[in-house]
């Protein structure tokens, strides 16, 4: 082996996927667009309401004028899937950061040999963080059409929800890749 060539491919895959997952999940958590409500009766035809887990924004498509901090008249934020997402998405982000820190210590590209056990533990933490964000994203998607909205309006999935899903999947795959490191320490 050449120096610096000792980092196993699975670890590299994990260290590429998980930060990407973190960025996607962070954007999904912060951006107020888990669901779009359009064609709302008695409202301008080009008005779209974007609902996230922290904020509600309205945008006029014709002028691109956008207003956030809209009043929650229908009790959207009181809904269990929204409240679960408010708790689990930030928890997932914190856990991802912890997992990446442990992964950095475990992979240790500057050392002769990676610490396989530590990298494996990081993988499990990152796998768990991915599941922690996948659960609220999935539940919200399942309840998307049941959450309160003006009668007769059109509901579609927002980009924040899609990014949260993708981020969760990246973290789960990256976590699994890092967890493969356990296989190396069992061999010894």
Residue pairs with C-beta under 8 A, 6 or more apart in sequence:
4 109
6 112
6 113
6 114
7 107
7 109
7 114
8 114
8 180
8 181
8 184
10 177
10 178
10 180
10 181
11 103
11 106
11 107
11 114
11 119
11 177
11 178
11 181
13 173
13 174
13 177
14 103
14 119
14 122
14 123
14 126
14 174
14 175
14 176
14 177
14 178
15 103
15 104
15 107
15 174
15 178
16 174
17 170
17 171
17 173
17 174
17 177
18 96
18 99
18 100
18 103
18 126
18 170
18 171
18 174
18 175
18 178
19 100
20 167
20 170
20 174
21 96
21 126
21 130
21 166
21 167
21 168
21 169
21 170
21 171
21 174
22 93
22 96
22 97
22 100
22 167
22 171
23 167
24 163
24 164
24 166
24 167
24 170
25 89
25 92
25 93
25 96
25 133
25 163
25 164
25 167
25 168
25 171
26 93
26 167
27 160
27 163
27 167
28 34
28 89
28 133
28 137
28 160
28 161
28 162
28 163
28 164
28 165
28 167
29 53
29 89
29 90
29 93
29 133
29 160
29 164
30 52
30 54
31 52
31 159
31 160
31 163
32 50
32 51
32 52
32 54
32 55
32 56
32 57
32 68
32 160
33 50
33 51
33 52
33 57
33 158
33 159
33 160
33 161
34 51
34 52
34 53
34 85
34 140
34 157
34 158
34 160
34 161
34 164
35 50
35 51
35 140
35 144
35 147
35 155
35 156
35 157
35 158
35 161
36 48
36 49
36 50
36 51
36 155
36 156
36 157
36 158
37 48
37 49
37 50
37 51
37 149
37 150
37 153
37 154
37 155
38 47
38 48
38 49
38 153
38 154
38 156
39 45
39 152
39 153
39 154
40 47
40 49
40 150
40 152
40 153
41 150
41 151
41 152
41 153
43 150
44 60
46 60
46 61
46 62
47 58
47 59
47 60
47 61
48 58
48 59
48 61
49 56
49 57
49 58
49 70
50 56
50 57
50 58
50 59
50 158
51 76
51 147
51 158
52 158
52 160
53 82
53 85
53 86
53 89
53 136
54 86
55 68
55 69
55 70
56 68
56 69
56 70
56 71
56 72
56 76
57 66
57 67
57 68
57 69
57 70
58 66
58 67
58 70
59 65
59 66
59 67
60 66
72 78
74 148
74 149
74 150
75 148
76 82
76 147
76 148
77 83
79 143
79 147
79 148
81 136
81 139
81 140
81 142
81 143
81 147
82 140
82 147
84 135
84 136
84 139
85 136
85 137
85 139
85 140
88 132
88 133
88 135
88 136
89 133
89 136
89 164
91 132
92 129
92 130
92 132
92 133
92 168
92 171
93 129
93 133
95 125
95 126
95 128
95 129
95 132
96 126
96 129
96 130
96 171
98 125
99 122
99 123
99 125
99 126
99 128
99 129
99 175
100 122
100 126
102 118
102 121
102 122
102 125
103 119
103 122
103 123
103 126
103 178
105 115
105 118
105 122
106 114
106 115
106 116
106 117
106 118
106 119
106 120
106 121
106 122
106 178
106 181
107 114
107 115
107 119
108 114
108 115
114 181
116 181
116 182
116 184
116 185
117 181
117 182
117 185
119 178
119 181
120 178
120 179
120 180
120 181
120 182
120 185
122 175
122 178
123 174
123 175
123 176
123 177
123 178
123 179
123 180
123 181
123 182
124 175
124 179
125 175
126 171
126 172
126 174
126 175
126 178
127 171
127 172
127 175
127 176
127 179
128 175
129 171
129 175
130 167
130 168
130 169
130 170
130 171
130 172
130 173
130 174
130 175
131 168
131 172
133 164
133 167
133 168
133 171
134 165
134 168
134 169
134 172
136 164
137 161
137 164
137 165
137 168
138 165
140 147
140 161
141 157
141 161
141 165
144 155
144 157
144 161
145 155
149 155
